[in-house]
């Protein structure tokens, strides 16, 4: 059993479990956390899962966890790991079932106060217009031909169909289209699941939220992001729906025999992997990129729906109701990037599972608009608390493969949350805070109660103290829409 | 007769399942999964579902079985299955049927049954397994 004593404190918010903790570890495991968050991470199986990641072939530097780490399956949630291209592996379990689950942030010039009298109507319209929950079709059911185009073009498909503005794509990670996507690498069954679902939020912890920009911490960067104090913002949190789940499930199954064939071992079957340069590895990467493109298009279609709903409810009543895109980030993904490891700059494949890319100012992969500021890092908090907009730093490139946290991180099981709270109680508590809720499932609301999560402010404080991101703005929720 | 219990897992769902034999274990695991989904709203009965699967080992077979049922259930309208009958199982091959109906919704969404810490053990007194579901 791992304890706090097994860790070495490197910095105020950086802890290391040395590679000799377990002879099977190839690299150390590091955690970005303050003392309290380290203790929280030790409360479940998350650190054990991080140790398993440190055992994978071809891993370089260290297996990393963000302060929102918690127990997942295979990789912990909040995990980051990089593998060298030669002799390294790609692991579908290191990306997860919801490929390119991510967050999109829109912002408007209108004052949140001007929105207040229309908030109920807006929340009702968003709930009615933007499909959420289970068993509902998305806004854009697709033919197989159109689906193949979505898989290969991502958000550009949405642009071609009048569902996006050019600027949206410029302000999306990888321009909303991952290279190397191949529709023919996506299993038929995944296509069958994905075809009716484009333009839907799904269930679980996915949501749509209307926020007020409560406070700016860096007015200049916030200004570049189009955020102003007292202004309105909208977050969309969802991923690749059943299509991504099926891609992951099918490849995890398909790759099960590979360790024997290629002569490597894994500590957990969910961490199954393929050598990057193997036919199986290349196929997974092509299918994963296609699923990621589906997710980019999905959030784009939902963003279009949000804009139309704002127009429907607010046009003629509120001035400047239009919404522009701040950014769209993936937090479940594997990408080839250049990093410096042990003094050597090399191409590696970075797996982020519940972690956000956080590139610094000047990074060549950033769009022109953010080249001088660094990349916006979107950190949604638990329902009814707060969310953060951060910005990437050079230190993130040194410490965390250019990554930061992705949310608050669960601390209580859904089962326990449902036992402790009723959905109606949660709704009433949010109402007392002035937050409007539209949710399809009261049970789902109880599962996602703020008490089931770590304090997002504490998580953000840890990444800021570790130097891997800087604060730009804090958002407070006005309305939450969930399936 | 098989039984199951839910165990603590911070973000997802973990179940322990017991069965008198492998067939009972697989049927009980399927019952457990649909209990976790909590389908609601009665709908139209469906023709019997037939499933035939082959896998390289018993753990893969269990994951395939559960994910196959999830796939068949996640259509529009949503479905729920019950009365699982395992007609043949030998650790690598399974033939089964189930009864089903359309439902209005599920209260919980399961993305997939995973291989994480998965084990299936059979002894003289019966079989047991632990399965983690991604929620």
Interface residues (C-beta under 8 A of the other chain):
Chain A: X44 X46 X70 X71 X72 X73 X74 X77 X93 X96 X97 X98 X133 X134 X135 X136 X137 X189 X193 X196 X202 X203 X204 X242 X245 X246 X248 X249 X252 X253 X256 X257 X268 X269 X270 X272 X410 X411 X412 X413 X414 X415 X416 X440 X441 X443 X444
Chain B: X6 X8 X9 X10 X11 X12 X13 X38 X56 X59 X60 X63 X64 X67 X71 X74 X76 X77 X78 X104 X105 X106 X107 X108 X109 X111 X112 X114 X115 X116 X117 X118 X132 X134 X135
